Amino acid sequence: MSHVVIIGSGVVGAAIAYELSHVKGLKITVFDRQPPAQASTGAALGVLMGVISQKIKGKAWQMRQTSIQRYETLIPELETLTNRQIPFNRQGILMLLSDVSEEISAWEKLVETRHSQGWELEIWDTGKLKNICPQVNCEKITGAVYSPQDRQLDPTALTLALVEAAQHNGVTFKFGVAVLDSETSMIESSLQCCHHLETTEGKIAADWFVVAAGLGSTPLTAKLNQQIDIRPVLGQALQVHLEHPLGNPDFQPAITGNDVHIVPVGGGDYWLGATVEFPTNGDEIPPNQQLLESVREQAIAFCPELATASIVRTWSGLRPRPEGRPAPVIGQLPGFSNVLLATGHYRNGVLLAPATAHAIREMIIPQGQGHGA
């Protein structure tokens, strides 16, 4: 029986654990220094911008498509298995446009491309927008793009359900365990093999090691002398409350414009976010209150009723952004035969978690081998 060790229990690590739990003959152990969904996952807004993204080909689009398709089956599957409810908004994403003359031809082209790929996208003029989403009342808005097949979900609820479902399928999770060091050997002139990790709970031997530790991936890979440089980018968001939902209570899509999201989370509650704050000195990023206020002001400019909303809470989290290379980092750690990377997803960890899990499964169990629950 092959033993797979996964380091990290955010949404990506948990998704990999659940995906691998369906493969016969695997023993799976997940380690994390902290409980699940504590780092960037717990701070994410869960807006799954797949069909509405500008990625139209290659790996970037394929991963988005794989994830969007998988979520339609994954959410009910997890809810049945765990008896947990995962808030999953199936009412799509509405992107507000502010300079239609600049953008409309590009969007029309994307609509055509998506239709040819079997996906829906609609361009709305201001009349249609006002009729369907009267809460949007901003003279700078010149139209919108509606993506009925994109989704939004609660990342923490999803991750906790993935952990519980993986445990149900026999995966062992060990929280509060840190990796201290590793032992490797050369198996051929160009490749090394990692035999075990030294942890605060002793030595852990495995056939495969999967690094899904977000920002923790940098010190981990440094211990293997193959440092993958992942830097923090801070995001802040806030939850606000109104006495009643905005616009039509029966149609509550996630609304986005100018990189600001207005996310309905039930009743008259909305998440507003998120800032994008880079470190100025080392890796320290103190949350900038003015930037969070500017996100709130932008949301109010789109939906003026939000000015009367009370602030329920604010929060922040660090996103893992690879330095000098595109996000995410998925594949073998250079120079190692049995260390895989599933990290550095930056702002798309929740969106790409199912596709990442699928990719890691295919690296460990090539297609057609060992499939089955």
C-alpha positions as CSV (number, residue, x, y, z in Angstrom):
1,M,0.0,0.0,0.0
2,S,1.4,3.4,-1.0
3,H,1.5,6.1,1.7
4,V,0.8,9.7,0.6
5,V,1.6,12.5,3.0
6,I,0.0,15.9,2.3
7,I,1.3,18.9,4.1
8,G,-1.4,21.6,4.4
9,S,-5.1,21.4,5.1
10,G,-6.4,24.5,3.5
11,V,-9.0,24.1,0.7
12,V,-6.3,22.7,-1.7
13,G,-4.8,20.2,0.7
14,A,-8.3,19.1,1.8
15,A,-9.5,18.7,-1.8
16,I,-6.4,16.6,-2.6
17,A,-7.0,14.4,0.4
18,Y,-10.6,13.8,-0.5
19,E,-9.8,13.1,-4.2
20,L,-7.1,10.6,-3.3
21,S,-9.4,8.9,-0.7
22,H,-11.3,7.4,-3.6
23,V,-8.2,5.5,-4.9
24,K,-7.9,1.9,-3.7
25,G,-4.6,1.0,-2.0
26,L,-3.6,4.4,-0.8
27,K,-2.8,5.3,2.8
28,I,-3.2,9.1,3.2
29,T,-2.0,11.3,6.1
30,V,-2.5,15.1,6.2
31,F,-0.3,17.3,8.4
32,D,-0.9,21.0,9.3
33,R,0.5,23.3,11.9
34,Q,-2.9,24.6,12.6
35,P,-6.6,23.5,12.2
36,P,-8.1,23.4,8.7
37,A,-9.2,26.5,6.7
38,Q,-7.2,28.9,9.0
39,A,-4.9,30.7,6.6
40,S,-5.8,32.1,3.1
41,T,-8.8,29.7,2.8
42,G,-10.5,31.2,5.8
43,A,-10.2,34.7,4.4
44,A,-11.4,34.0,0.9
45,L,-14.7,35.1,-0.6
46,G,-15.3,31.9,-2.7
47,V,-16.2,33.7,-5.9
48,L,-15.6,31.1,-8.6
49,M,-14.8,33.2,-11.7
50,G,-14.4,30.5,-14.4
51,V,-16.6,31.1,-17.4
52,I,-16.4,34.8,-16.9
53,S,-12.6,34.8,-16.8
54,Q,-10.6,35.9,-19.8
55,K,-8.7,32.6,-19.9
56,I,-9.9,30.8,-23.0
57,K,-7.4,28.1,-23.8
58,G,-4.5,26.0,-22.5
59,K,-4.0,24.8,-18.9
60,A,-5.4,28.0,-17.3
61,W,-8.8,27.5,-18.9
62,Q,-8.9,23.7,-18.7
63,M,-8.3,23.9,-14.9
64,R,-11.1,26.4,-14.5
65,Q,-13.5,24.3,-16.6
66,T,-12.6,21.1,-14.7
67,S,-13.3,22.8,-11.4
68,I,-16.5,24.5,-12.3
69,Q,-17.9,21.2,-13.7
70,R,-16.7,19.3,-10.6
71,Y,-18.3,21.7,-8.1
72,E,-21.7,20.8,-9.5
73,T,-21.3,17.2,-8.3
74,L,-18.9,17.8,-5.4
75,I,-21.1,20.0,-3.3
76,P,-24.1,17.7,-3.2
77,E,-21.7,14.7,-2.8
78,L,-20.1,16.3,0.3
79,E,-23.4,17.4,1.8
80,T,-24.8,13.9,1.5
81,L,-21.7,12.3,3.0
82,T,-21.2,14.7,5.9
83,N,-24.7,16.0,6.6
84,R,-23.2,19.5,6.5
85,Q,-24.7,22.3,4.5
86,I,-22.2,24.2,2.3
87,P,-23.6,27.6,1.2
88,F,-23.4,27.4,-2.6
89,N,-24.8,30.3,-4.6
90,R,-26.0,28.9,-8.0
91,Q,-27.3,32.3,-9.2
92,G,-24.2,33.2,-11.2
93,I,-21.9,36.1,-11.3
94,L,-22.7,39.6,-12.6
95,M,-19.8,41.7,-13.8
96,L,-20.4,45.4,-14.0
97,L,-18.8,47.3,-16.9
98,S,-17.9,50.9,-16.7
99,D,-16.5,51.7,-20.2
100,V,-18.5,49.7,-22.6
101,S,-17.0,51.1,-25.8
102,E,-13.6,49.9,-24.7
103,E,-14.7,46.5,-23.5
104,I,-17.8,45.4,-25.4
105,S,-16.0,43.9,-28.5
106,A,-13.8,41.8,-26.2
107,W,-16.8,40.6,-24.3
108,E,-18.7,39.8,-27.4
109,K,-15.8,37.7,-28.6
110,L,-15.6,35.9,-25.2
111,V,-19.4,35.2,-25.4
112,E,-18.8,33.6,-28.8
113,T,-15.9,31.6,-27.5
114,R,-17.8,30.4,-24.5
115,H,-20.8,29.4,-26.6
116,S,-18.5,27.3,-28.8
117,Q,-17.1,25.7,-25.7
118,G,-20.6,24.9,-24.4
119,W,-20.9,27.6,-21.8
120,E,-23.3,30.5,-21.4
121,L,-22.5,34.2,-21.1
122,E,-24.8,37.2,-21.6
123,I,-24.2,40.9,-22.2
124,W,-26.8,43.1,-20.6
125,D,-27.4,46.7,-21.5
126,T,-28.3,49.3,-18.8
127,G,-32.0,48.8,-19.3
128,K,-31.9,45.0,-18.7
129,L,-29.5,45.5,-15.7
130,K,-31.9,48.0,-14.1
131,N,-34.8,45.7,-14.6
132,I,-33.2,42.6,-13.2
133,C,-30.9,44.1,-10.6
134,P,-32.4,47.4,-9.5
135,Q,-29.9,47.6,-6.6
136,V,-27.2,48.6,-9.1
137,N,-27.6,52.3,-9.5
138,C,-24.4,54.0,-10.7
139,E,-24.2,56.3,-13.7
140,K,-20.7,55.1,-14.5
141,I,-22.0,51.6,-15.2
142,T,-22.6,51.2,-18.9
143,G,-23.7,47.5,-19.0
144,A,-22.9,44.1,-17.5
145,V,-21.8,40.6,-18.3
146,Y,-23.8,37.8,-16.7
147,S,-22.4,34.3,-16.2
148,P,-25.2,32.0,-15.1
149,Q,-22.9,29.0,-14.7
150,D,-20.3,30.5,-12.4
151,R,-20.7,30.1,-8.7
152,Q,-19.9,31.4,-5.2
153,L,-19.4,29.2,-2.1
154,D,-18.3,29.4,1.5
155,P,-14.7,28.4,1.5
156,T,-14.5,27.5,5.2
157,A,-17.7,25.3,5.1
158,L,-16.3,23.6,2.0
159,T,-12.9,22.9,3.5
160,L,-14.4,21.5,6.8
161,A,-16.7,19.2,4.7
162,L,-13.8,18.0,2.6
163,V,-11.8,17.2,5.7
164,E,-14.8,15.3,7.3
165,A,-15.5,13.4,4.0
166,A,-11.9,12.5,3.6
167,Q,-11.8,11.2,7.2
168,H,-15.0,9.2,6.5
169,N,-13.0,7.6,3.6
170,G,-10.1,6.7,5.9
171,V,-7.7,9.7,5.6
172,T,-5.8,10.6,8.8
173,F,-5.5,14.3,9.7
174,K,-2.9,15.5,12.2
175,F,-3.3,19.1,13.3
176,G,-0.8,21.0,15.3
177,V,2.2,19.2,13.7
178,A,5.0,21.1,12.1
179,V,7.7,19.8,9.7
180,L,11.2,20.3,11.0
181,D,13.5,18.6,8.5
182,S,13.7,15.9,5.8
183,E,15.9,13.0,4.8
184,T,16.7,12.4,1.1
185,S,18.9,10.2,-1.0
186,M,20.0,10.3,-4.7
187,I,18.2,7.5,-6.7
188,E,19.9,8.4,-10.0
189,S,22.2,11.0,-11.2
190,S,19.5,13.6,-11.7
191,L,16.8,12.7,-9.2
192,Q,16.5,12.5,-5.4
193,C,14.0,10.7,-3.3
194,C,12.6,12.1,0.0
195,H,12.4,9.2,2.4
196,H,10.9,10.8,5.5
197,L,10.1,14.1,7.2
198,E,11.1,15.0,10.7
199,T,8.1,16.5,12.4
200,T,7.2,17.6,15.9
201,E,5.5,14.2,16.2
202,G,8.5,12.2,15.0
203,K,9.7,10.8,11.7
204,I,7.1,10.3,9.0
205,A,8.0,8.0,6.1
206,A,6.0,8.0,2.8
207,D,6.1,7.1,-0.9
208,W,4.8,10.5,-1.9
209,F,4.9,13.9,-0.3
210,V,2.5,16.6,-1.5
211,V,3.3,20.2,-0.5
212,A,0.0,22.1,-0.3
213,A,1.0,24.5,2.4
214,G,0.5,27.9,0.7
215,L,3.0,30.3,2.3
216,G,4.4,27.5,4.4
217,S,5.6,25.9,1.1
218,T,8.6,28.2,1.0
219,P,10.4,27.1,4.2
220,L,9.3,23.5,3.5
221,T,10.9,23.4,0.0
222,A,14.0,25.2,1.4
223,K,14.5,22.2,3.7
224,L,14.8,20.2,0.5
225,N,17.3,22.7,-1.0
226,Q,14.8,23.5,-3.8
227,Q,13.1,26.6,-2.4
228,I,9.9,27.7,-4.2
229,D,9.6,31.4,-3.5
230,I,6.0,32.3,-2.5
231,R,5.2,35.7,-1.1
232,P,2.3,37.0,0.9
233,V,-0.4,39.4,-0.5
234,L,-2.8,40.6,2.0
235,G,-6.6,40.7,1.4
236,Q,-9.1,42.4,3.6
237,A,-12.9,42.1,3.5
238,L,-16.0,43.0,5.5
239,Q,-19.4,41.6,6.2
240,V,-22.3,44.1,6.3
241,H,-25.9,43.7,7.2
242,L,-29.1,45.3,5.8
243,E,-32.6,44.8,7.1
244,H,-33.6,43.2,3.7
245,P,-31.8,41.9,0.7
246,L,-30.7,44.2,-2.1
247,G,-32.9,44.3,-5.2
248,N,-34.9,41.2,-6.0
249,P,-34.7,38.8,-3.0
250,D,-35.2,35.8,-5.3
251,F,-32.3,36.8,-7.6
252,Q,-29.0,37.3,-5.6
253,P,-26.0,36.7,-7.8
254,A,-22.5,37.7,-6.7
255,I,-21.8,41.1,-8.2
256,T,-18.3,42.2,-9.2
257,G,-16.9,45.3,-10.7
258,N,-13.5,47.1,-10.7
259,D,-12.2,44.1,-8.7
260,V,-14.6,44.6,-5.9
261,H,-17.0,41.8,-5.0
262,I,-20.5,42.1,-3.4
263,V,-21.3,38.6,-2.2
264,P,-24.8,37.8,-0.8
265,V,-24.5,35.4,2.1
266,G,-28.1,35.1,3.2
267,G,-30.9,37.4,4.4
268,G,-29.6,41.0,4.2
269,D,-25.9,40.0,4.8
270,Y,-23.2,40.6,2.2
271,W,-19.4,40.1,2.0
272,L,-17.6,43.1,0.5
273,G,-14.0,42.6,-0.7
274,A,-11.2,42.3,-1.2
275,T,-8.2,44.5,-1.0
276,V,-4.9,43.5,-2.7
277,E,-2.0,44.6,-0.5
278,F,1.7,43.8,-1.2
279,P,4.4,43.8,1.4
280,T,6.4,47.0,1.5
281,N,9.1,45.9,4.0
282,G,10.1,42.2,4.1
283,D,7.0,40.0,4.4
284,E,5.1,42.2,6.9
285,I,1.8,43.7,5.7
286,P,-0.1,45.6,8.3
287,P,-3.8,45.9,7.0
288,N,-4.4,49.3,5.5
289,Q,-7.7,50.6,6.8
290,Q,-8.0,53.2,4.0
291,L,-7.9,50.5,1.4
292,L,-10.6,48.5,3.1
293,E,-12.7,51.7,3.3
294,S,-12.2,52.3,-0.4
295,V,-13.5,48.8,-1.2
296,R,-16.6,49.6,0.9
297,E,-17.0,53.0,-0.9
298,Q,-16.7,51.3,-4.3
299,A,-19.4,48.8,-3.3
300,I,-21.7,51.6,-2.2
301,A,-21.0,53.5,-5.5
302,F,-22.4,50.4,-7.3
303,C,-25.3,49.7,-4.9
304,P,-26.0,52.9,-3.0
305,E,-28.3,51.1,-0.5
306,L,-25.2,49.6,1.0
307,A,-24.4,53.0,2.6
308,T,-27.1,52.2,5.2
309,A,-25.7,48.8,6.0
310,S,-24.1,48.1,9.4
311,I,-20.6,46.5,9.5
312,V,-20.8,43.1,11.2
313,R,-17.1,42.2,11.1
314,T,-13.9,42.7,9.1
315,W,-11.2,40.2,8.5
316,S,-8.0,39.7,6.5
317,G,-5.8,36.9,5.2
318,L,-2.6,36.3,3.3
319,R,-2.7,34.9,-0.2
320,P,0.2,32.8,-1.5
321,R,1.6,34.4,-4.7
322,P,4.6,32.7,-6.5
323,E,7.5,35.1,-7.1
324,G,8.5,35.5,-10.8
325,R,6.3,32.7,-12.2
326,P,2.6,32.2,-12.9
327,A,0.2,31.0,-10.2
328,P,-0.4,28.2,-9.3
329,V,2.6,25.9,-8.9
330,I,1.5,22.3,-9.6
331,G,3.9,19.5,-10.4
332,Q,7.1,17.7,-9.3
333,L,9.5,19.6,-7.1
334,P,12.6,20.0,-9.4
335,G,15.1,17.3,-8.7
336,F,12.8,15.0,-6.7
337,S,11.0,11.9,-7.9
338,N,8.3,11.8,-5.1
339,V,7.7,15.4,-3.9
340,L,4.8,17.1,-5.6
341,L,3.8,20.8,-5.4
342,A,0.2,22.0,-5.2
343,T,0.7,25.6,-4.0
344,G,0.9,29.3,-4.8
345,H,-2.7,29.6,-6.0
346,Y,-2.7,33.3,-5.1
347,R,-6.4,34.5,-5.6
348,N,-7.7,31.3,-7.1
349,G,-7.2,28.6,-4.5
350,V,-10.9,27.9,-4.0
351,L,-11.7,28.1,-7.7
352,L,-8.9,25.7,-8.7
353,A,-8.9,23.3,-5.7
354,P,-10.9,20.5,-7.5
355,A,-8.8,20.7,-10.7
356,T,-5.6,20.8,-8.6
357,A,-6.7,17.7,-6.7
358,H,-7.4,15.9,-10.0
359,A,-4.0,16.9,-11.4
360,I,-2.2,15.5,-8.3
361,R,-4.2,12.3,-8.5
362,E,-3.1,11.8,-12.1
363,M,0.6,12.3,-11.1
364,I,0.3,9.7,-8.4
365,I,-2.0,7.3,-10.1
366,P,-1.7,7.6,-13.9
367,Q,-5.1,7.5,-15.7
368,G,-6.7,4.1,-15.8
369,Q,-4.9,2.7,-12.8
370,G,-6.3,2.2,-9.3
371,H,-9.5,4.1,-9.8
372,G,-12.5,3.3,-7.7
373,A,-14.0,4.2,-4.4
